[in-house]
Amino acid sequence: MGWDLLERLHAEAATSGIPAPIVSTLPHLIERAQGQGARFGGDAYFAQPVDLDTTLDQIAGSIEPA
C-alpha cells in the first residue's frame, strides 16, 4: 500500500514536490526503494532503528527550498 501511495503522489503535479522519506525495519525494502528511486520518489531512506539526530538532519535537508 505504501509503494502505491508514493507512486501516486509523485505522479500528480500537485503533490509531486512533497518530500517522501522511506522508513523500514527491513533492509531489503530500503534497497528496493533506492534501486527504484524514480518510480517511488523517495527523498530519504532510513533503516530502523534510526539515529534521531541523523534522521532529523536528513529530513530537514529534504524539505529546505532549493
Distance bins in CASP14 RR format, pairs under 12 A and 6 or more apart:
PFRMAT RR
TARGET T0000
AUTHOR 0000-0000-0000
RMODE 2
METHOD distances of the structure
MODEL  1
1 7 0 0 0 0 0 1 0 0 0 0 0
1 8 0 0 0 0 0 1 0 0 0 0 0
2 8 0 0 0 0 1 0 0 0 0 0 0
2 9 0 0 0 0 1 0 0 0 0 0 0
2 20 0 0 0 0 1 0 0 0 0 0 0
2 22 0 0 0 0 1 0 0 0 0 0 0
2 23 0 0 0 0 0 1 0 0 0 0 0
2 24 0 0 0 0 0 1 0 0 0 0 0
2 29 0 0 0 0 0 1 0 0 0 0 0
2 33 0 0 0 0 0 1 0 0 0 0 0
2 40 0 0 0 0 1 0 0 0 0 0 0
2 41 0 0 0 0 0 1 0 0 0 0 0
2 42 0 0 0 0 0 1 0 0 0 0 0
3 9 0 0 0 0 0 1 0 0 0 0 0
3 10 0 0 0 0 0 1 0 0 0 0 0
3 20 0 0 0 0 0 1 0 0 0 0 0
3 22 0 0 0 0 1 0 0 0 0 0 0
3 24 0 0 0 0 0 1 0 0 0 0 0
3 29 0 0 0 0 1 0 0 0 0 0 0
3 32 0 0 0 0 1 0 0 0 0 0 0
3 33 0 0 0 0 1 0 0 0 0 0 0
3 36 0 0 0 0 1 0 0 0 0 0 0
3 37 0 0 0 0 0 1 0 0 0 0 0
3 39 0 0 0 0 1 0 0 0 0 0 0
3 40 1 0 0 1 0 0 0 0 0 0 0
3 41 0 0 0 0 0 1 0 0 0 0 0
3 42 0 0 0 0 0 1 0 0 0 0 0
4 10 0 0 0 0 0 1 0 0 0 0 0
4 11 0 0 0 0 0 1 0 0 0 0 0
4 39 0 0 0 0 0 1 0 0 0 0 0
4 40 0 0 0 0 1 0 0 0 0 0 0
5 11 0 0 0 0 0 1 0 0 0 0 0
5 12 0 0 0 0 0 1 0 0 0 0 0
5 15 0 0 0 0 0 1 0 0 0 0 0
5 18 0 0 0 0 0 1 0 0 0 0 0
5 20 0 0 0 0 1 0 0 0 0 0 0
5 22 0 0 0 0 0 1 0 0 0 0 0
5 40 0 0 0 0 1 0 0 0 0 0 0
5 41 0 0 0 0 0 1 0 0 0 0 0
5 42 0 0 0 0 0 1 0 0 0 0 0
6 12 0 0 0 0 0 1 0 0 0 0 0
6 15 0 0 0 0 0 1 0 0 0 0 0
6 16 0 0 0 0 0 1 0 0 0 0 0
6 17 0 0 0 0 0 1 0 0 0 0 0
6 18 0 0 0 0 0 1 0 0 0 0 0
6 19 0 0 0 0 0 1 0 0 0 0 0
6 20 1 0 1 0 0 0 0 0 0 0 0
6 21 0 0 0 0 0 1 0 0 0 0 0
6 22 1 0 0 1 0 0 0 0 0 0 0
6 32 0 0 0 0 0 1 0 0 0 0 0
6 33 0 0 0 0 1 0 0 0 0 0 0
6 36 0 0 0 0 1 0 0 0 0 0 0
6 37 0 0 0 0 1 0 0 0 0 0 0
6 38 0 0 0 0 0 1 0 0 0 0 0
6 39 0 0 0 0 1 0 0 0 0 0 0
6 40 1 0 1 0 0 0 0 0 0 0 0
6 41 1 0 1 0 0 0 0 0 0 0 0
6 42 1 0 0 1 0 0 0 0 0 0 0
6 43 0 0 0 0 0 1 0 0 0 0 0
7 15 0 0 0 0 0 1 0 0 0 0 0
7 16 0 0 0 0 0 1 0 0 0 0 0
7 20 0 0 0 0 0 1 0 0 0 0 0
7 33 0 0 0 0 0 1 0 0 0 0 0
7 36 0 0 0 0 1 0 0 0 0 0 0
7 37 0 0 0 0 0 1 0 0 0 0 0
7 38 0 0 0 0 0 1 0 0 0 0 0
7 39 1 0 0 1 0 0 0 0 0 0 0
7 40 1 0 0 1 0 0 0 0 0 0 0
7 41 0 0 0 0 1 0 0 0 0 0 0
7 42 0 0 0 0 0 1 0 0 0 0 0
8 14 0 0 0 0 0 1 0 0 0 0 0
8 15 1 0 0 1 0 0 0 0 0 0 0
8 16 0 0 0 0 0 1 0 0 0 0 0
8 18 0 0 0 0 0 1 0 0 0 0 0
8 20 0 0 0 0 0 1 0 0 0 0 0
8 39 0 0 0 0 0 1 0 0 0 0 0
8 40 0 0 0 0 0 1 0 0 0 0 0
8 41 0 0 0 0 0 1 0 0 0 0 0
9 15 1 0 1 0 0 0 0 0 0 0 0
9 16 1 0 0 1 0 0 0 0 0 0 0
9 17 0 0 0 0 1 0 0 0 0 0 0
9 18 1 0 0 1 0 0 0 0 0 0 0
9 19 0 0 0 0 0 1 0 0 0 0 0
9 20 1 0 0 1 0 0 0 0 0 0 0
9 39 0 0 0 0 0 1 0 0 0 0 0
9 40 0 0 0 0 1 0 0 0 0 0 0
9 41 0 0 0 0 1 0 0 0 0 0 0
9 42 0 0 0 0 1 0 0 0 0 0 0
9 43 0 0 0 0 0 1 0 0 0 0 0
10 16 1 0 1 0 0 0 0 0 0 0 0
10 17 1 0 0 1 0 0 0 0 0 0 0
10 18 0 0 0 0 1 0 0 0 0 0 0
10 19 0 0 0 0 0 1 0 0 0 0 0
10 20 1 0 0 1 0 0 0 0 0 0 0
10 36 0 0 0 0 0 1 0 0 0 0 0
10 37 0 0 0 0 1 0 0 0 0 0 0
10 38 0 0 0 0 1 0 0 0 0 0 0
10 39 0 0 0 0 1 0 0 0 0 0 0
10 40 1 0 0 1 0 0 0 0 0 0 0
10 41 1 0 1 0 0 0 0 0 0 0 0
10 42 0 0 0 0 1 0 0 0 0 0 0
10 43 0 0 0 0 1 0 0 0 0 0 0
11 17 0 0 0 0 0 1 0 0 0 0 0
11 18 0 0 0 0 0 1 0 0 0 0 0
11 38 0 0 0 0 0 1 0 0 0 0 0
11 39 0 0 0 0 1 0 0 0 0 0 0
11 40 0 0 0 0 0 1 0 0 0 0 0
11 41 0 0 0 0 1 0 0 0 0 0 0
12 18 0 0 0 0 1 0 0 0 0 0 0
15 41 0 0 0 0 0 1 0 0 0 0 0
16 38 0 0 0 0 0 1 0 0 0 0 0
16 41 0 0 0 0 1 0 0 0 0 0 0
16 42 0 0 0 0 0 1 0 0 0 0 0
16 43 0 0 0 0 0 1 0 0 0 0 0
17 41 0 0 0 0 1 0 0 0 0 0 0
17 42 0 0 0 0 0 1 0 0 0 0 0
17 43 0 0 0 0 1 0 0 0 0 0 0
17 62 0 0 0 0 0 1 0 0 0 0 0
17 63 0 0 0 0 0 1 0 0 0 0 0
17 65 0 0 0 0 0 1 0 0 0 0 0
17 66 0 0 0 0 0 1 0 0 0 0 0
18 41 0 0 0 0 1 0 0 0 0 0 0
18 42 0 0 0 0 0 1 0 0 0 0 0
18 43 0 0 0 0 1 0 0 0 0 0 0
18 62 0 0 0 0 0 1 0 0 0 0 0
18 63 0 0 0 0 1 0 0 0 0 0 0
19 41 0 0 0 0 1 0 0 0 0 0 0
19 42 0 0 0 0 1 0 0 0 0 0 0
19 43 1 0 1 0 0 0 0 0 0 0 0
19 44 1 0 0 1 0 0 0 0 0 0 0
19 58 0 0 0 0 0 1 0 0 0 0 0
19 59 1 0 0 1 0 0 0 0 0 0 0
19 60 0 0 0 0 0 1 0 0 0 0 0
19 61 0 0 0 0 1 0 0 0 0 0 0
19 62 1 0 1 0 0 0 0 0 0 0 0
19 63 1 0 1 0 0 0 0 0 0 0 0
19 64 0 0 0 0 1 0 0 0 0 0 0
19 65 0 0 0 0 0 1 0 0 0 0 0
19 66 0 0 0 0 0 1 0 0 0 0 0
20 33 0 0 0 0 1 0 0 0 0 0 0
20 37 0 0 0 0 0 1 0 0 0 0 0
20 39 0 0 0 0 0 1 0 0 0 0 0
20 40 1 0 0 1 0 0 0 0 0 0 0
20 41 1 0 0 1 0 0 0 0 0 0 0
20 42 1 0 1 0 0 0 0 0 0 0 0
20 43 1 0 1 0 0 0 0 0 0 0 0
20 44 0 0 0 0 1 0 0 0 0 0 0
20 45 0 0 0 0 0 1 0 0 0 0 0
20 46 0 0 0 0 0 1 0 0 0 0 0
20 59 0 0 0 0 0 1 0 0 0 0 0
20 62 0 0 0 0 1 0 0 0 0 0 0
20 63 0 0 0 0 0 1 0 0 0 0 0
21 30 0 0 0 0 0 1 0 0 0 0 0
21 33 0 0 0 0 0 1 0 0 0 0 0
21 40 0 0 0 0 0 1 0 0 0 0 0
21 41 0 0 0 0 0 1 0 0 0 0 0
21 42 1 0 0 1 0 0 0 0 0 0 0
21 43 1 0 0 1 0 0 0 0 0 0 0
21 44 1 0 1 0 0 0 0 0 0 0 0
21 45 1 0 0 1 0 0 0 0 0 0 0
21 46 1 0 0 1 0 0 0 0 0 0 0
21 47 0 0 0 0 0 1 0 0 0 0 0
21 48 0 0 0 0 0 1 0 0 0 0 0
21 50 0 0 0 0 0 1 0 0 0 0 0
21 55 0 0 0 0 1 0 0 0 0 0 0
21 56 0 0 0 0 0 1 0 0 0 0 0
21 58 1 0 0 1 0 0 0 0 0 0 0
21 59 1 0 0 1 0 0 0 0 0 0 0
21 60 0 0 0 0 0 1 0 0 0 0 0
21 61 0 0 0 0 0 1 0 0 0 0 0
21 62 1 0 0 1 0 0 0 0 0 0 0
21 63 0 0 0 0 1 0 0 0 0 0 0
22 29 1 0 0 1 0 0 0 0 0 0 0
22 30 1 0 0 1 0 0 0 0 0 0 0
22 31 0 0 0 0 0 1 0 0 0 0 0
22 32 0 0 0 0 1 0 0 0 0 0 0
22 33 1 0 1 0 0 0 0 0 0 0 0
22 34 0 0 0 0 1 0 0 0 0 0 0
22 35 0 0 0 0 0 1 0 0 0 0 0
22 36 0 0 0 0 0 1 0 0 0 0 0
22 37 0 0 0 0 1 0 0 0 0 0 0
22 39 0 0 0 0 0 1 0 0 0 0 0
22 40 1 0 0 1 0 0 0 0 0 0 0
22 41 0 0 0 0 1 0 0 0 0 0 0
22 42 1 0 1 0 0 0 0 0 0 0 0
22 43 0 0 0 0 1 0 0 0 0 0 0
22 44 1 0 0 1 0 0 0 0 0 0 0
22 45 1 0 1 0 0 0 0 0 0 0 0
22 46 1 0 0 1 0 0 0 0 0 0 0
22 47 0 0 0 0 1 0 0 0 0 0 0
22 48 0 0 0 0 0 1 0 0 0 0 0
22 50 0 0 0 0 0 1 0 0 0 0 0
22 55 0 0 0 0 0 1 0 0 0 0 0
22 58 0 0 0 0 0 1 0 0 0 0 0
22 59 0 0 0 0 0 1 0 0 0 0 0
22 62 0 0 0 0 0 1 0 0 0 0 0
23 29 0 0 0 0 1 0 0 0 0 0 0
23 30 0 0 0 0 1 0 0 0 0 0 0
23 33 0 0 0 0 1 0 0 0 0 0 0
23 42 0 0 0 0 0 1 0 0 0 0 0
23 43 0 0 0 0 0 1 0 0 0 0 0
23 44 0 0 0 0 1 0 0 0 0 0 0
23 45 0 0 0 0 1 0 0 0 0 0 0
23 46 1 0 1 0 0 0 0 0 0 0 0
23 47 1 0 0 1 0 0 0 0 0 0 0
23 48 1 0 0 1 0 0 0 0 0 0 0
23 49 0 0 0 0 0 1 0 0 0 0 0
23 50 1 0 0 1 0 0 0 0 0 0 0
23 55 0 0 0 0 1 0 0 0 0 0 0
23 58 0 0 0 0 0 1 0 0 0 0 0
23 59 0 0 0 0 0 1 0 0 0 0 0
24 30 1 0 1 0 0 0 0 0 0 0 0
24 31 0 0 0 0 1 0 0 0 0 0 0
24 32 0 0 0 0 1 0 0 0 0 0 0
24 33 1 0 0 1 0 0 0 0 0 0 0
24 34 0 0 0 0 0 1 0 0 0 0 0
24 40 0 0 0 0 0 1 0 0 0 0 0
24 42 0 0 0 0 0 1 0 0 0 0 0
24 45 0 0 0 0 1 0 0 0 0 0 0
24 46 1 0 0 1 0 0 0 0 0 0 0
24 47 1 0 0 1 0 0 0 0 0 0 0
24 48 1 0 0 1 0 0 0 0 0 0 0
24 49 0 0 0 0 0 1 0 0 0 0 0
24 50 0 0 0 0 0 1 0 0 0 0 0
25 46 0 0 0 0 0 1 0 0 0 0 0
25 47 1 0 0 1 0 0 0 0 0 0 0
25 48 1 0 1 0 0 0 0 0 0 0 0
25 49 0 0 0 0 1 0 0 0 0 0 0
25 50 0 0 0 0 0 1 0 0 0 0 0
26 32 0 0 0 0 1 0 0 0 0 0 0
26 33 0 0 0 0 0 1 0 0 0 0 0
26 45 0 0 0 0 0 1 0 0 0 0 0
26 46 0 0 0 0 0 1 0 0 0 0 0
26 47 0 0 0 0 1 0 0 0 0 0 0
26 48 0 0 0 0 1 0 0 0 0 0 0
27 33 0 0 0 0 0 1 0 0 0 0 0
27 34 0 0 0 0 0 1 0 0 0 0 0
27 45 0 0 0 0 0 1 0 0 0 0 0
27 46 0 0 0 0 0 1 0 0 0 0 0
27 47 1 0 1 0 0 0 0 0 0 0 0
27 48 0 0 0 0 1 0 0 0 0 0 0
28 34 0 0 0 0 0 1 0 0 0 0 0
28 35 0 0 0 0 0 1 0 0 0 0 0
28 47 0 0 0 0 0 1 0 0 0 0 0
29 35 0 0 0 0 0 1 0 0 0 0 0
29 36 0 0 0 0 0 1 0 0 0 0 0
29 40 0 0 0 0 0 1 0 0 0 0 0
29 45 0 0 0 0 1 0 0 0 0 0 0
29 46 0 0 0 0 0 1 0 0 0 0 0
29 47 0 0 0 0 1 0 0 0 0 0 0
29 48 0 0 0 0 0 1 0 0 0 0 0
30 36 0 0 0 0 0 1 0 0 0 0 0
30 37 0 0 0 0 0 1 0 0 0 0 0
30 40 0 0 0 0 0 1 0 0 0 0 0
30 42 0 0 0 0 0 1 0 0 0 0 0
30 44 0 0 0 0 0 1 0 0 0 0 0
30 45 1 0 1 0 0 0 0 0 0 0 0
30 46 1 0 0 1 0 0 0 0 0 0 0
30 47 1 0 1 0 0 0 0 0 0 0 0
30 48 0 0 0 0 1 0 0 0 0 0 0
30 50 0 0 0 0 0 1 0 0 0 0 0
31 37 0 0 0 0 0 1 0 0 0 0 0
31 45 0 0 0 0 1 0 0 0 0 0 0
31 47 0 0 0 0 1 0 0 0 0 0 0
32 39 0 0 0 0 1 0 0 0 0 0 0
32 40 0 0 0 0 1 0 0 0 0 0 0
32 42 0 0 0 0 0 1 0 0 0 0 0
32 45 0 0 0 0 0 1 0 0 0 0 0
33 39 0 0 0 0 1 0 0 0 0 0 0
33 40 1 0 1 0 0 0 0 0 0 0 0
33 41 0 0 0 0 1 0 0 0 0 0 0
33 42 1 0 0 1 0 0 0 0 0 0 0
33 43 0 0 0 0 0 1 0 0 0 0 0
33 44 0 0 0 0 0 1 0 0 0 0 0
33 45 1 0 0 1 0 0 0 0 0 0 0
33 46 0 0 0 0 0 1 0 0 0 0 0
33 47 0 0 0 0 0 1 0 0 0 0 0
34 40 0 0 0 0 1 0 0 0 0 0 0
34 41 0 0 0 0 0 1 0 0 0 0 0
34 42 0 0 0 0 1 0 0 0 0 0 0
34 43 0 0 0 0 0 1 0 0 0 0 0
34 44 0 0 0 0 0 1 0 0 0 0 0
34 45 1 0 1 0 0 0 0 0 0 0 0
34 46 0 0 0 0 0 1 0 0 0 0 0
34 47 0 0 0 0 0 1 0 0 0 0 0
35 41 0 0 0 0 0 1 0 0 0 0 0
35 42 0 0 0 0 0 1 0 0 0 0 0
35 45 0 0 0 0 1 0 0 0 0 0 0
36 42 0 0 0 0 1 0 0 0 0 0 0
36 45 0 0 0 0 0 1 0 0 0 0 0
37 43 0 0 0 0 1 0 0 0 0 0 0
37 44 0 0 0 0 0 1 0 0 0 0 0
37 45 0 0 0 0 1 0 0 0 0 0 0
41 62 0 0 0 0 0 1 0 0 0 0 0
42 58 0 0 0 0 0 1 0 0 0 0 0
42 62 0 0 0 0 1 0 0 0 0 0 0
43 58 0 0 0 0 1 0 0 0 0 0 0
43 59 0 0 0 0 1 0 0 0 0 0 0
43 60 0 0 0 0 0 1 0 0 0 0 0
43 61 0 0 0 0 1 0 0 0 0 0 0
43 62 1 0 1 0 0 0 0 0 0 0 0
43 63 0 0 0 0 1 0 0 0 0 0 0
43 64 0 0 0 0 0 1 0 0 0 0 0
44 50 0 0 0 0 0 1 0 0 0 0 0
44 54 0 0 0 0 0 1 0 0 0 0 0
44 55 0 0 0 0 1 0 0 0 0 0 0
44 56 0 0 0 0 0 1 0 0 0 0 0
44 57 0 0 0 0 1 0 0 0 0 0 0
44 58 1 0 1 0 0 0 0 0 0 0 0
44 59 1 0 0 1 0 0 0 0 0 0 0
44 60 0 0 0 0 0 1 0 0 0 0 0
44 61 0 0 0 0 1 0 0 0 0 0 0
44 62 1 0 1 0 0 0 0 0 0 0 0
44 63 0 0 0 0 1 0 0 0 0 0 0
45 54 0 0 0 0 0 1 0 0 0 0 0
45 55 0 0 0 0 0 1 0 0 0 0 0
45 58 0 0 0 0 1 0 0 0 0 0 0
45 59 0 0 0 0 0 1 0 0 0 0 0
45 62 0 0 0 0 0 1 0 0 0 0 0
46 52 0 0 0 0 0 1 0 0 0 0 0
46 54 0 0 0 0 1 0 0 0 0 0 0
46 55 1 0 1 0 0 0 0 0 0 0 0
46 56 0 0 0 0 0 1 0 0 0 0 0
46 57 0 0 0 0 0 1 0 0 0 0 0
46 58 1 0 0 1 0 0 0 0 0 0 0
46 59 0 0 0 0 1 0 0 0 0 0 0
46 62 0 0 0 0 0 1 0 0 0 0 0
47 54 0 0 0 0 0 1 0 0 0 0 0
47 55 0 0 0 0 0 1 0 0 0 0 0
48 55 0 0 0 0 1 0 0 0 0 0 0
49 55 0 0 0 0 0 1 0 0 0 0 0
50 56 0 0 0 0 1 0 0 0 0 0 0
50 57 0 0 0 0 0 1 0 0 0 0 0
50 58 0 0 0 0 1 0 0 0 0 0 0
50 59 0 0 0 0 0 1 0 0 0 0 0
51 57 0 0 0 0 1 0 0 0 0 0 0
51 58 0 0 0 0 1 0 0 0 0 0 0
52 58 0 0 0 0 0 1 0 0 0 0 0
52 59 0 0 0 0 0 1 0 0 0 0 0
53 59 0 0 0 0 0 1 0 0 0 0 0
53 60 0 0 0 0 0 1 0 0 0 0 0
54 60 0 0 0 0 0 1 0 0 0 0 0
54 61 0 0 0 0 0 1 0 0 0 0 0
55 61 0 0 0 0 0 1 0 0 0 0 0
55 62 0 0 0 0 0 1 0 0 0 0 0
56 62 0 0 0 0 0 1 0 0 0 0 0
56 63 0 0 0 0 0 1 0 0 0 0 0
57 63 0 0 0 0 0 1 0 0 0 0 0
57 64 0 0 0 0 0 1 0 0 0 0 0
58 64 0 0 0 0 0 1 0 0 0 0 0
END
